[in-house]
Amino acid sequence: MLWLPRPDAVETTNIGRFSQWLSRREERDLTSYPALWRYSVEHLRPFWGSIWEYFGLGKTVPEHRVLADEAMPDTVWFPDESFNYARAVLTAPGADDDEVLIRAYSDSRDPVEWTLADLREATARARAGLVAHGVRRGDRVAAWMPNIPETLALMLATASLGAVFSSCAPEFGAKAVLDRFKQIEPTVMVAVDGYKYGAKEIDRSAEVREVARGLETLRQLVTLPYLGRNPTDGEPWDRFCAYDEGVEFEPVSFDHPLYILYSSGTTGLPKAIVHSHGGMAIEHAKMHSLHHDLGPGDRFFWYSTTGWMMWNYLMSAPIVGAGIVMFDGAPDPVGMWRLAEASGTTFFGTSAPFLMACRARGVKPAREADLSALRGIGSTGAPLPDVGFDYVYDEISKTAQLQSLSGGTDLCTGFLGGAPTVPVWRGELSCRALGANVQSFDSSGHAAIGREGELVIVSPMPSMPVGLWGDPLKHRYRDTYLTDFPGIWRHGDWITITERGSAVISGRSDATLNRGGVRMGTAEFYAVVEAIDGVADSLVVHLDDQDEDRLLLYVACAEGHTLDDEMRTRILRALREQLSPRHVPDVVKQVPAIPRTLSGKKVEIPVKQILKGIKPEEAISKEALANPESLKAFL
């Protein structure tokens, strides 16, 4: 146990105050986390109705009209309620117009600060620009933009009209952008002329022209001169935003499309996942306030680009009164912690690979920056190994709560994580999130505690997608999520739920190592390998067909290290002693880098296919990779 809740957590945290309020209303004691979680999944209607009411998202709703149809994927939430996500962000209860809401840092320009009034004005101006170009309810607006305040203003402006927003990060290549945006047929696209990544300047003007030509439905291209150049194509952003006609909010249904996110697209066109106004607001209000303990006076940061769901997650912080810290650029292992100090960040979110990279480089963040304001540290994108937990508490903060999260683009949230009233155990996700009925199923569909199984969600959540774009009858939706266990969401991970309610993710269920009848998730393998001094990253592949049975380990070394005989011996010994003799690899090879998607996930299955002789272009779309050159080492 690495961290304990404060003794007075029920009185001093958001979740504690909420649990007391709900206990009084329900006339039962719901102040312990296990009791509150059980209530949240066994009484869906009153629980989600209480979240709706508690956070001022709408008036009190009768229980039977909170959830009108429980069957997935045709679940119907709050069928009688009108709502608008942009209103929830811009008019949160108790919000101060003159308080700095956004602190934005960038490799491409000087820091920017916006108050809530500034964000509201920028949203009004972007809204007027959209209206001038004929954007109406249901139209799609595309943003090929970085993590900067203007992108949030455009998203809110789009939402205020009942139009549908979608974004790609500037580092996406033209093909990757077209693979995504062509599916949704946008009428307006806003793009930057380029960006800086560290000291490197990347001109995107030619790619912007290519994408604009490839979008047949596009009526208007708007260019924001992020590199300070005069755009030669499209309408300049300043002219597009020339008029402030105020913000009005189109009332839409709870399940009206808000924005479209995309799966990684490693083996084909990315899935275009449609999320709703009400689903995002109610889920993110719950997570930000009750799980991350955010509220007025807090500054929330998560390192993300606009091509990852964590950007959308971060942008909802004002719903609970918290400020946003943005960063666009190269995530320097020392600079990011100094940014946390400069911005006064109280909750610092990042990825497990970033934390492990800091550890591999020997960075000691608490010595590099004053991190005393930190109350929470978030990690997601991959399971954080045990040594990653140690690193956080040894070198970053001894007092902040570490929340290792697991969730996904499909729900745009974390359904496993932490809470201020739950301890942190080494190597474990502290709890199942409120309202998330996560279970571990065996192949027959039976749930159990204390043994590994398929991660499933057996009850609907409001943030489950309302559909996949271009799939009106939801055939692809059912095939993707609801076929293996009919009517139950299968997420594709191996999970063990412990007796105390925490969880361990063992890796993707489609990338399991099953050698000699001993099954093991890849996350367990990586936890051992990447704890070895000098190892920065790794990838394991099991070639298991009738012709061969070989376990191959690829290692990317930390700066100043190489895979010599001594390191190889340490790796093999650790795997034999900590896992099993059957999981000692037949080959250990050094590679320059491990292939990862644009959202940072290792690509195990495509690498396995390449090693079995499939052409790289058939195994994976290079446009889906953050480092496509890394594939050369596997040819």
VEXDREN-2710 file (C-alpha; in Angstrom, 1 decimal):
% VEXDREN-2710
k/r/px/py/pz
1/MET/0.0/0.0/0.0
2/LEU/1.6/3.2/-1.2
3/TRP/-1.0/5.8/-0.3
4/LEU/-3.8/6.1/2.1
5/PRO/-6.9/8.4/2.0
6/ARG/-7.0/11.2/4.6
7/PRO/-8.9/10.2/7.8
8/ASP/-11.3/13.0/7.2
9/ALA/-11.7/12.2/3.4
10/VAL/-15.5/11.8/3.8
11/GLU/-15.7/15.5/4.9
12/THR/-13.0/17.0/2.8
13/THR/-13.3/15.4/-0.7
14/ASN/-15.9/15.8/-3.4
15/ILE/-16.8/12.2/-3.4
16/GLY/-17.1/12.2/0.4
17/ARG/-19.5/15.2/0.3
18/PHE/-21.5/13.6/-2.6
19/SER/-21.7/10.3/-0.7
20/GLN/-23.1/12.1/2.4
21/TRP/-25.7/13.9/0.3
22/LEU/-26.7/10.7/-1.4
23/SER/-26.8/8.8/1.9
24/ARG/-29.3/11.3/3.3
25/ARG/-31.4/11.1/0.2
26/GLU/-31.5/7.3/0.0
27/GLU/-31.6/6.9/3.8
28/ARG/-28.7/4.4/3.8
29/ASP/-25.0/4.7/4.5
30/LEU/-23.2/5.1/1.2
31/THR/-20.1/6.8/2.5
32/SER/-17.7/3.9/2.0
33/TYR/-16.4/3.4/-1.5
34/PRO/-17.5/-0.3/-1.8
35/ALA/-21.0/0.6/-0.7
36/LEU/-21.2/3.6/-3.1
37/TRP/-19.9/1.6/-6.0
38/ARG/-22.4/-1.3/-5.4
39/TYR/-25.2/1.2/-5.2
40/SER/-24.0/2.9/-8.5
41/VAL/-24.2/-0.3/-10.5
42/GLU/-27.1/-2.0/-8.9
43/HIS/-29.4/1.1/-9.0
44/LEU/-28.5/2.7/-12.3
45/ARG/-31.5/5.0/-12.5
46/PRO/-31.3/6.7/-9.1
47/PHE/-27.5/6.9/-9.3
48/TRP/-27.3/8.6/-12.7
49/GLY/-30.3/10.7/-11.8
50/SER/-28.4/11.9/-8.7
51/ILE/-25.3/12.8/-10.8
52/TRP/-27.5/14.7/-13.2
53/GLU/-29.0/16.7/-10.4
54/TYR/-26.0/17.1/-8.1
55/PHE/-23.8/18.7/-10.8
56/GLY/-26.6/21.0/-12.0
57/LEU/-26.9/19.5/-15.5
58/GLY/-30.6/19.6/-15.3
59/LYS/-33.7/19.4/-13.1
60/THR/-34.6/16.4/-11.1
61/VAL/-35.7/13.5/-13.4
62/PRO/-38.1/10.7/-12.3
63/GLU/-36.2/7.4/-12.0
64/HIS/-38.1/5.7/-14.8
65/ARG/-37.1/8.6/-17.2
66/VAL/-33.4/8.4/-16.4
67/LEU/-33.0/5.2/-18.2
68/ALA/-35.9/4.3/-20.5
69/ASP/-34.3/1.3/-22.2
70/GLU/-31.5/-0.7/-20.7
71/ALA/-30.6/-3.0/-23.5
72/MET/-27.3/-2.4/-25.2
73/PRO/-26.7/-1.0/-27.8
74/ASP/-30.1/0.6/-28.0
75/THR/-29.9/2.1/-24.5
76/VAL/-32.0/5.2/-24.0
77/TRP/-30.9/7.7/-21.4
78/PHE/-32.8/10.8/-20.2
79/PRO/-35.2/10.7/-23.2
80/ASP/-37.2/13.8/-22.2
81/GLU/-34.3/16.1/-21.4
82/SER/-33.0/18.9/-23.6
83/PHE/-29.3/19.7/-23.1
84/ASN/-26.2/21.3/-24.7
85/TYR/-22.7/20.3/-23.7
86/ALA/-21.3/23.8/-24.6
87/ARG/-23.7/25.4/-22.1
88/ALA/-22.5/23.0/-19.4
89/VAL/-18.9/24.0/-20.0
90/LEU/-19.4/27.7/-20.4
91/THR/-22.0/28.3/-17.6
92/ALA/-20.9/25.9/-14.8
93/PRO/-22.5/26.8/-11.4
94/GLY/-20.3/29.2/-9.5
95/ALA/-18.0/30.0/-12.4
96/ASP/-16.1/33.3/-12.3
97/ASP/-15.9/35.1/-15.7
98/ASP/-12.7/37.0/-14.8
99/GLU/-10.8/34.0/-13.4
100/VAL/-8.1/32.5/-15.6
101/LEU/-9.6/29.3/-16.8
102/ILE/-7.0/28.1/-19.4
103/ARG/-3.2/28.2/-19.2
104/ALA/-1.8/27.1/-22.5
105/TYR/1.9/26.3/-23.3
106/SER/3.4/25.5/-26.6
107/ASP/6.6/24.9/-28.5
108/SER/5.2/27.1/-31.3
109/ARG/4.3/30.3/-29.5
110/ASP/4.4/32.1/-26.1
111/PRO/2.2/31.0/-23.3
112/VAL/-1.5/32.1/-23.5
113/GLU/-4.0/32.7/-20.7
114/TRP/-7.7/32.8/-21.2
115/THR/-10.4/33.7/-18.6
116/LEU/-13.8/32.1/-18.8
117/ALA/-15.0/35.4/-20.4
118/ASP/-12.3/35.1/-23.0
119/LEU/-13.3/31.5/-23.8
120/ARG/-17.0/32.5/-24.1
121/GLU/-16.1/35.4/-26.5
122/ALA/-13.8/33.2/-28.6
123/THR/-16.6/30.6/-28.8
124/ALA/-19.1/33.3/-29.8
125/ARG/-16.8/34.5/-32.6
126/ALA/-16.1/31.0/-33.9
127/ARG/-19.9/30.3/-33.8
128/ALA/-20.6/33.4/-35.9
129/GLY/-18.0/32.2/-38.4
130/LEU/-19.7/28.8/-38.6
131/VAL/-23.1/30.3/-39.0
132/ALA/-21.8/32.6/-41.8
133/HIS/-20.7/29.5/-43.7
134/GLY/-24.0/27.8/-43.3
135/VAL/-23.2/25.3/-40.6
136/ARG/-26.4/23.9/-39.1
137/ARG/-27.5/21.3/-36.7
138/GLY/-26.1/17.9/-37.6
139/ASP/-23.3/19.2/-40.0
140/ARG/-19.8/18.1/-39.3
141/VAL/-16.9/20.5/-38.5
142/ALA/-13.4/19.2/-38.7
143/ALA/-10.4/20.5/-36.9
144/TRP/-6.8/19.6/-37.9
145/MET/-5.5/21.6/-35.0
146/PRO/-3.2/21.3/-31.9
147/ASN/-4.0/21.3/-28.2
148/ILE/-4.6/25.1/-28.0
149/PRO/-7.5/27.3/-26.7
150/GLU/-8.8/28.0/-30.2
151/THR/-9.5/24.4/-30.7
152/LEU/-11.6/24.2/-27.6
153/ALA/-13.5/27.4/-28.7
154/LEU/-14.2/25.8/-32.1
155/MET/-15.4/22.6/-30.5
156/LEU/-17.8/24.5/-28.1
157/ALA/-19.0/26.7/-31.0
158/THR/-19.8/23.6/-33.0
159/ALA/-21.6/22.0/-30.1
160/SER/-23.6/25.2/-29.4
161/LEU/-25.2/24.9/-32.8
162/GLY/-25.9/21.2/-32.5
163/ALA/-23.3/20.5/-35.2
164/VAL/-20.8/17.6/-34.8
165/PHE/-17.1/18.2/-34.1
166/SER/-14.1/16.0/-34.9
167/SER/-10.4/16.6/-34.6
168/CYS/-7.1/15.2/-35.7
169/ALA/-3.7/16.3/-34.4
170/PRO/-1.3/18.2/-36.8
171/GLU/1.2/15.4/-36.6
172/PHE/-1.2/13.1/-38.4
173/GLY/-0.2/12.8/-42.1
174/ALA/-2.6/13.7/-44.9
175/LYS/-3.6/10.1/-45.6
176/ALA/-4.4/9.5/-41.9
177/VAL/-6.5/12.7/-41.8
178/LEU/-8.4/11.8/-45.0
179/ASP/-9.0/8.2/-43.7
180/ARG/-10.9/9.8/-40.8
181/PHE/-12.5/13.0/-42.1
182/LYS/-13.7/11.5/-45.4
183/GLN/-15.9/9.2/-43.5
184/ILE/-17.8/12.0/-41.8
185/GLU/-18.1/14.4/-44.7
186/PRO/-17.3/17.8/-43.0
187/THR/-18.6/21.1/-44.4
188/VAL/-16.0/23.2/-42.7
189/MET/-12.4/22.4/-41.7
190/VAL/-10.1/24.5/-39.6
191/ALA/-6.3/23.7/-39.9
192/VAL/-3.0/25.2/-38.8
193/ASP/-0.3/26.1/-41.2
194/GLY/2.2/24.0/-39.2
195/TYR/3.7/23.6/-35.8
196/LYS/6.9/23.2/-33.8
197/TYR/7.9/20.0/-32.0
198/GLY/10.7/20.9/-29.7
199/ALA/13.0/23.0/-31.9
200/LYS/11.9/21.4/-35.1
201/GLU/9.5/23.4/-37.3
202/ILE/7.0/21.4/-39.4
203/ASP/5.3/23.2/-42.4
204/ARG/1.8/21.7/-43.0
205/SER/0.6/24.0/-45.8
206/ALA/1.0/21.5/-48.6
207/GLU/-0.7/18.7/-46.6
208/VAL/-3.6/21.1/-45.7
209/ARG/-4.2/21.8/-49.4
210/GLU/-4.1/18.0/-50.2
211/VAL/-6.6/17.2/-47.5
212/ALA/-8.9/20.1/-48.5
213/ARG/-8.9/18.8/-52.1
214/GLY/-9.7/15.3/-50.9
215/LEU/-12.8/16.3/-48.9
216/GLU/-15.6/16.6/-51.6
217/THR/-18.1/18.0/-49.1
218/LEU/-15.9/20.8/-47.8
219/ARG/-17.5/24.2/-48.3
220/GLN/-14.9/26.2/-46.4
221/LEU/-11.3/25.8/-45.3
222/VAL/-10.1/28.1/-42.5
223/THR/-6.4/28.5/-41.7
224/LEU/-4.9/29.5/-38.3
225/PRO/-1.4/30.8/-38.8
226/TYR/0.1/28.9/-35.9
227/LEU/3.7/29.4/-37.2
228/GLY/3.0/33.1/-37.7
229/ARG/2.8/32.9/-41.5
230/ASN/0.2/34.5/-43.7
231/PRO/-1.9/31.6/-44.9
232/THR/-2.3/31.5/-48.7
233/ASP/-5.2/29.0/-48.7
234/GLY/-8.6/29.3/-47.0
235/GLU/-10.1/32.0/-44.9
236/PRO/-7.8/33.4/-42.2
237/TRP/-8.8/32.5/-38.7
238/ASP/-9.0/36.1/-37.6
239/ARG/-11.4/37.0/-40.4
240/PHE/-13.5/33.8/-39.7
241/CYS/-13.8/35.0/-36.1
242/ALA/-14.3/38.6/-36.9
243/TYR/-17.8/39.0/-35.3
244/ASP/-19.0/38.5/-31.8
245/GLU/-22.8/37.9/-31.9
246/GLY/-22.9/36.2/-28.5
247/VAL/-23.4/32.6/-27.7
248/GLU/-26.7/30.8/-27.9
249/PHE/-27.1/27.1/-27.2
250/GLU/-29.3/25.0/-29.4
251/PRO/-31.3/22.6/-27.2
252/VAL/-30.6/19.0/-28.3
253/SER/-31.5/15.6/-27.0
254/PHE/-29.3/13.9/-24.4
255/ASP/-28.0/11.4/-27.1
256/HIS/-27.5/14.0/-29.8
257/PRO/-24.0/13.6/-31.4
258/LEU/-21.4/15.9/-29.9
259/TYR/-18.2/14.7/-31.4
260/ILE/-16.6/11.9/-33.3
261/LEU/-13.5/10.1/-32.1
262/TYR/-11.5/7.4/-34.0
263/SER/-10.0/4.1/-33.2
264/SER/-6.3/3.6/-33.9
265/GLY/-7.0/2.2/-37.4
266/THR/-4.0/-0.2/-37.3
267/THR/-5.5/-2.7/-39.7
268/GLY/-7.9/-0.7/-41.8
269/LEU/-10.1/2.4/-41.7
270/PRO/-10.4/3.8/-38.2
271/LYS/-13.8/3.3/-36.6
272/ALA/-15.6/6.7/-36.3
273/ILE/-17.1/6.6/-32.8
274/VAL/-20.0/8.9/-32.1
275/HIS/-20.3/10.4/-28.6
276/SER/-23.2/12.4/-27.2
277/HIS/-23.8/15.7/-25.5
278/GLY/-25.4/14.3/-22.4
279/GLY/-23.2/11.2/-22.2
280/MET/-19.9/13.1/-22.2
281/ALA/-21.1/15.8/-19.7
282/ILE/-22.5/13.5/-17.1
283/GLU/-19.7/11.0/-17.3
284/HIS/-16.9/13.6/-17.2
285/ALA/-18.6/15.5/-14.4
286/LYS/-18.6/12.3/-12.3
287/MET/-15.0/11.4/-13.1
288/HIS/-13.5/14.9/-12.7
289/SER/-15.2/15.7/-9.5
290/LEU/-15.7/12.4/-7.7
291/HIS/-12.7/10.5/-8.9
292/HIS/-10.1/13.2/-9.5
293/ASP/-11.4/15.5/-6.8
294/LEU/-11.3/18.5/-9.1
295/GLY/-13.3/21.7/-8.5
296/PRO/-12.9/25.5/-8.4
297/GLY/-9.3/26.5/-7.8
298/ASP/-7.9/23.3/-9.4
299/ARG/-5.8/23.2/-12.5
300/PHE/-6.1/20.0/-14.5
301/PHE/-3.4/18.9/-17.0
302/TRP/-3.2/15.8/-19.1
303/TYR/-0.5/15.5/-21.8
304/SER/-2.5/14.8/-25.0
305/THR/-2.9/15.8/-28.6
306/THR/-6.3/16.4/-30.2
307/GLY/-6.0/13.0/-31.8
308/TRP/-6.4/11.2/-28.4
309/MET/-9.6/10.9/-26.3
310/MET/-7.8/12.3/-23.3
311/TRP/-8.0/15.7/-25.0
312/ASN/-11.8/15.5/-25.1
313/TYR/-11.7/14.3/-21.5
314/LEU/-9.5/17.2/-20.4
315/MET/-11.7/19.8/-22.1
316/SER/-14.7/18.9/-19.8
317/ALA/-12.9/20.1/-16.6
318/PRO/-14.8/23.5/-16.5
319/ILE/-18.1/21.6/-16.0
320/VAL/-17.0/21.1/-12.4
321/GLY/-15.3/24.5/-12.2
322/ALA/-11.7/23.3/-12.7
323/GLY/-9.2/25.1/-14.9
324/ILE/-7.4/23.6/-17.8
325/VAL/-3.6/23.4/-18.5
326/MET/-2.8/22.8/-22.1
327/PHE/0.5/21.9/-23.7
328/ASP/1.3/21.4/-27.4
329/GLY/4.8/20.2/-28.2
330/ALA/7.5/17.6/-27.4
331/PRO/7.0/16.1/-23.9
332/ASP/10.5/16.7/-22.5
333/PRO/11.0/14.5/-19.4
334/VAL/12.3/17.4/-17.3
335/GLY/10.4/20.3/-19.0
336/MET/6.9/18.8/-18.3
337/TRP/7.5/18.8/-14.6
338/ARG/8.7/22.4/-14.7
339/LEU/5.5/23.2/-16.6
340/ALA/3.5/21.7/-13.8
341/GLU/5.2/24.0/-11.4
342/ALA/4.8/27.1/-13.6
343/SER/1.1/26.4/-14.2
344/GLY/0.3/25.5/-10.7
345/THR/-1.1/22.2/-11.8
346/THR/-2.9/20.3/-9.1
347/PHE/-3.6/17.1/-11.1
348/PHE/-0.9/16.0/-13.6
349/GLY/-2.0/13.4/-16.1
350/THR/0.2/11.6/-18.6
351/SER/0.9/8.2/-20.1
352/ALA/2.5/5.2/-18.5
353/PRO/5.2/5.2/-21.3
354/PHE/6.1/8.8/-20.4
355/LEU/6.5/7.9/-16.7
356/MET/8.6/4.9/-17.6
357/ALA/10.7/7.0/-20.0
358/CYS/11.4/9.5/-17.2
359/ARG/12.4/6.6/-15.0
360/ALA/14.7/5.1/-17.6
361/ARG/16.5/8.5/-18.1
362/GLY/17.0/8.9/-14.4
363/VAL/14.9/12.0/-14.1
364/LYS/14.0/13.0/-10.5
365/PRO/11.1/15.4/-11.0
366/ALA/10.8/16.4/-7.3
367/ARG/14.4/17.8/-7.6
368/GLU/13.7/19.5/-10.9
369/ALA/10.6/21.4/-9.9
370/ASP/8.4/22.4/-7.0
371/LEU/5.5/19.9/-7.2
372/SER/4.0/20.7/-3.8
373/ALA/0.7/21.8/-5.5
374/LEU/0.2/18.3/-6.9
375/ARG/-2.7/16.4/-5.2
376/GLY/-3.2/13.8/-8.0
377/ILE/-1.1/12.1/-10.7
378/GLY/-2.8/10.2/-13.5
379/SER/-1.4/7.5/-15.8
380/THR/-3.1/5.8/-18.7
381/GLY/-2.5/4.5/-22.2
382/ALA/-1.0/1.3/-21.0
383/PRO/-0.7/-0.6/-17.7
384/LEU/1.8/1.1/-15.4
385/PRO/4.3/-1.5/-14.0
386/ASP/5.0/-2.0/-10.3
387/VAL/8.3/-0.1/-10.7
388/GLY/6.4/2.8/-12.2
389/PHE/4.3/3.1/-9.0
390/ASP/7.6/3.0/-7.0
391/TYR/9.0/5.7/-9.3
392/VAL/6.1/8.0/-8.7
393/TYR/6.3/7.8/-5.0
394/ASP/10.1/7.8/-4.7
395/GLU/10.9/10.6/-7.2
396/ILE/7.7/12.6/-7.9
397/SER/5.5/13.0/-4.9
398/LYS/5.1/11.1/-1.6
399/THR/1.7/12.7/-1.0
400/ALA/-0.2/12.9/-4.3
401/GLN/-2.6/10.2/-5.1
402/LEU/-1.5/8.1/-8.1
403/GLN/-4.5/7.1/-10.3
404/SER/-3.6/4.5/-12.9
405/LEU/-6.6/4.5/-15.3
406/SER/-7.9/2.1/-17.9
407/GLY/-10.7/3.0/-20.3
408/GLY/-10.8/3.8/-23.9
409/THR/-11.8/5.9/-26.9
410/ASP/-14.9/3.8/-27.2
411/LEU/-16.3/5.3/-24.0
412/CYS/-14.1/8.4/-23.8
413/THR/-13.5/7.9/-20.1
414/GLY/-11.8/5.6/-17.6
415/PHE/-13.9/2.9/-16.1
416/LEU/-11.1/1.7/-13.8
417/GLY/-9.0/4.1/-11.8
418/GLY/-8.8/5.6/-8.4
419/ALA/-10.8/7.7/-5.9
420/PRO/-9.8/9.9/-2.9
421/THR/-11.4/7.5/-0.5
422/VAL/-9.6/4.4/-1.8
423/PRO/-5.9/3.4/-1.1
424/VAL/-3.3/3.0/-3.8
425/TRP/-1.8/-0.5/-4.0
426/ARG/1.4/-1.1/-5.9
427/GLY/0.8/-2.2/-9.5
428/GLU/-3.1/-2.1/-9.3
429/LEU/-5.9/0.1/-10.5
430/SER/-7.4/1.1/-7.2
431/CYS/-11.1/0.6/-8.0
432/ARG/-13.9/0.2/-10.6
433/ALA/-15.3/3.6/-11.4
434/LEU/-18.7/4.6/-10.1
435/GLY/-21.5/3.5/-12.5
436/ALA/-19.0/1.1/-14.3
437/ASN/-20.1/-2.5/-13.8
438/VAL/-16.8/-4.0/-14.8
439/GLN/-16.5/-7.8/-14.4
440/SER/-14.0/-10.5/-15.2
441/PHE/-15.7/-13.2/-17.4
442/ASP/-14.5/-16.7/-18.2
443/SER/-15.2/-18.1/-21.7
444/SER/-18.6/-19.3/-20.5
445/GLY/-19.7/-15.8/-19.3
446/HIS/-19.3/-16.4/-15.6
447/ALA/-18.0/-13.6/-13.4
448/ALA/-15.4/-14.3/-10.7
449/ILE/-13.1/-12.5/-8.3
450/GLY/-9.4/-13.2/-8.0
451/ARG/-8.9/-14.9/-11.4
452/GLU/-8.0/-13.5/-14.8
453/GLY/-10.8/-13.2/-17.4
454/GLU/-12.2/-11.0/-20.2
455/LEU/-12.9/-7.4/-19.2
456/VAL/-16.6/-6.8/-19.7
457/ILE/-19.1/-4.1/-18.7
458/VAL/-22.4/-5.8/-17.9
459/SER/-24.6/-2.7/-17.5
460/PRO/-24.9/0.3/-19.8
461/MET/-23.1/3.6/-19.2
462/PRO/-24.2/7.0/-20.5
463/SER/-20.8/7.5/-22.2
464/MET/-21.0/4.4/-24.3
465/PRO/-21.1/5.6/-28.0
466/VAL/-24.5/6.3/-29.5
467/GLY/-23.2/4.7/-32.7
468/LEU/-20.5/4.3/-35.2
469/TRP/-20.6/6.7/-38.1
470/GLY/-22.0/5.1/-41.3
471/ASP/-23.6/2.2/-39.3
472/PRO/-27.2/3.3/-38.9
473/LEU/-28.5/-0.2/-38.1
474/LYS/-25.7/-0.8/-35.6
475/HIS/-24.5/-4.0/-37.2
476/ARG/-20.8/-3.1/-36.9
477/TYR/-21.4/-1.7/-33.4
478/ARG/-22.8/-5.1/-32.3
479/ASP/-20.0/-7.0/-34.0
480/THR/-17.3/-4.9/-32.4
481/TYR/-18.5/-4.8/-28.8
482/LEU/-21.5/-7.1/-28.1
483/THR/-21.1/-10.4/-30.0
484/ASP/-18.9/-12.6/-27.8
485/PHE/-21.2/-12.2/-24.8
486/PRO/-24.6/-11.1/-26.4
487/GLY/-25.9/-7.9/-24.9
488/ILE/-22.7/-7.3/-22.8
489/TRP/-19.8/-5.0/-23.7
490/ARG/-16.5/-6.9/-24.2
491/HIS/-13.6/-4.5/-24.2
492/GLY/-10.7/-6.8/-25.3
493/ASP/-8.5/-6.8/-22.2
494/TRP/-7.6/-9.4/-19.6
495/ILE/-8.5/-8.3/-16.1
496/THR/-8.2/-9.7/-12.6
497/ILE/-10.5/-8.1/-10.0
498/THR/-9.1/-8.5/-6.4
499/GLU/-11.1/-9.2/-3.2
500/ARG/-10.6/-5.6/-2.2
501/GLY/-12.1/-4.2/-5.4
502/SER/-8.9/-3.2/-7.2
503/ALA/-7.9/-4.6/-10.6
504/VAL/-5.0/-5.6/-12.7
505/ILE/-5.0/-5.4/-16.5
506/SER/-2.8/-8.1/-18.0
507/GLY/-2.8/-6.9/-21.6
508/ARG/-5.0/-7.3/-24.7
509/SER/-6.9/-10.5/-24.8
510/ASP/-6.0/-10.9/-28.5
511/ALA/-2.3/-10.7/-27.8
512/THR/-2.0/-13.3/-25.0
513/LEU/1.1/-15.4/-24.6
514/ASN/0.1/-19.0/-24.3
515/ARG/3.2/-21.2/-24.1
516/GLY/3.1/-24.7/-22.9
517/GLY/-0.4/-24.3/-21.6
518/VAL/0.6/-21.4/-19.4
519/ARG/-1.3/-18.3/-20.4
520/MET/0.0/-14.8/-19.6
521/GLY/-0.9/-11.3/-20.6
522/THR/1.7/-9.2/-22.2
523/ALA/1.4/-6.5/-19.6
524/GLU/2.9/-8.8/-17.0
525/PHE/5.8/-9.6/-19.3
526/TYR/6.5/-5.9/-20.0
527/ALA/6.4/-5.1/-16.2
528/VAL/9.3/-7.5/-15.6
529/VAL/11.4/-6.5/-18.7
530/GLU/11.0/-2.7/-18.3
531/ALA/12.0/-2.8/-14.7
532/ILE/15.5/-3.9/-15.8
533/ASP/18.0/-1.0/-15.6
534/GLY/18.8/0.2/-19.1
535/VAL/15.6/-1.0/-20.8
536/ALA/13.4/1.9/-22.1
537/ASP/10.7/-0.1/-23.9
538/SER/10.0/-3.6/-25.1
539/LEU/7.7/-5.8/-27.3
540/VAL/7.1/-9.5/-27.1
541/VAL/5.7/-11.7/-29.8
542/HIS/4.7/-15.4/-29.6
543/LEU/5.0/-17.2/-33.0
544/ASP/2.7/-20.1/-32.3
545/ASP/1.6/-22.2/-35.2
546/GLN/2.1/-25.8/-36.3
547/ASP/5.6/-25.0/-37.7
548/GLU/7.1/-23.2/-34.8
549/ASP/6.8/-22.1/-31.2
550/ARG/9.1/-19.3/-30.5
551/LEU/8.9/-16.3/-28.1
552/LEU/10.7/-13.3/-29.4
553/LEU/11.6/-10.3/-27.3
554/TYR/12.5/-6.9/-28.8
555/VAL/14.2/-4.3/-26.5
556/ALA/14.7/-0.6/-27.0
557/CYS/17.5/0.6/-24.7
558/ALA/17.7/3.7/-22.6
559/GLU/20.2/6.4/-23.7
560/GLY/23.7/5.3/-22.9
561/HIS/22.8/1.6/-22.8
562/THR/23.1/-1.3/-25.2
563/LEU/21.8/-4.9/-25.1
564/ASP/25.0/-6.7/-24.2
565/ASP/25.4/-10.2/-22.7
566/GLU/25.1/-8.9/-19.2
567/MET/21.8/-7.1/-19.8
568/ARG/20.5/-10.1/-21.7
569/THR/21.3/-12.4/-18.8
570/ARG/19.5/-10.1/-16.3
571/ILE/16.4/-10.0/-18.5
572/LEU/16.3/-13.8/-18.9
573/ARG/16.9/-14.4/-15.2
574/ALA/14.2/-11.9/-14.2
575/LEU/11.6/-13.5/-16.6
576/ARG/12.5/-17.0/-15.4
577/GLU/12.2/-16.1/-11.7
578/GLN/9.3/-13.7/-11.7
579/LEU/7.1/-15.2/-14.5
580/SER/7.9/-18.8/-15.4
581/PRO/10.6/-20.8/-17.2
582/ARG/8.2/-21.3/-20.1
583/HIS/8.2/-17.5/-20.7
584/VAL/11.9/-17.1/-21.2
585/PRO/12.2/-15.9/-24.8
586/ASP/14.1/-17.8/-27.4
587/VAL/15.4/-14.6/-28.9
588/VAL/16.2/-11.2/-27.3
589/LYS/17.1/-8.5/-29.9
590/GLN/17.7/-4.8/-29.6
591/VAL/15.8/-2.4/-31.9
592/PRO/15.9/1.3/-32.2
593/ALA/12.3/1.8/-31.1
594/ILE/9.1/-0.1/-30.4
595/PRO/6.3/0.6/-32.9
596/ARG/3.4/2.6/-31.3
597/THR/0.2/4.0/-32.5
598/LEU/-0.5/7.8/-32.6
599/SER/-2.1/7.4/-29.1
600/GLY/1.0/5.5/-27.8
601/LYS/-0.2/1.9/-27.8
602/LYS/2.2/-0.9/-28.7
603/VAL/1.2/-2.7/-31.9
604/GLU/1.8/-6.4/-31.0
605/ILE/-0.5/-8.1/-33.5
606/PRO/0.6/-6.3/-36.6
607/VAL/4.3/-6.9/-35.7
608/LYS/3.5/-10.6/-35.3
609/GLN/1.8/-10.7/-38.7
610/ILE/4.9/-9.0/-40.3
611/LEU/7.2/-11.6/-38.7
612/LYS/5.0/-14.3/-40.2
613/GLY/5.6/-12.9/-43.7
614/ILE/2.6/-10.6/-44.2
615/LYS/3.6/-7.4/-46.0
616/PRO/3.8/-4.4/-43.6
617/GLU/1.3/-2.4/-45.6
618/GLU/-1.2/-5.3/-45.2
619/ALA/-0.5/-5.7/-41.5
620/ILE/-0.9/-2.1/-40.5
621/SER/-1.5/1.3/-41.8
622/LYS/1.6/3.3/-41.4
623/GLU/-0.5/6.4/-41.0
624/ALA/-1.7/5.0/-37.7
625/LEU/1.8/4.9/-36.3
626/ALA/3.6/7.6/-34.4
627/ASN/7.0/6.1/-35.5
628/PRO/6.4/4.1/-38.8
629/GLU/10.2/3.9/-39.4
630/SER/10.4/1.6/-36.4
631/LEU/8.9/-1.2/-38.5
632/LYS/12.1/-1.6/-40.4
633/ALA/13.7/-3.5/-37.6
634/PHE/11.0/-6.3/-37.9
635/LEU/11.3/-6.9/-41.7
END
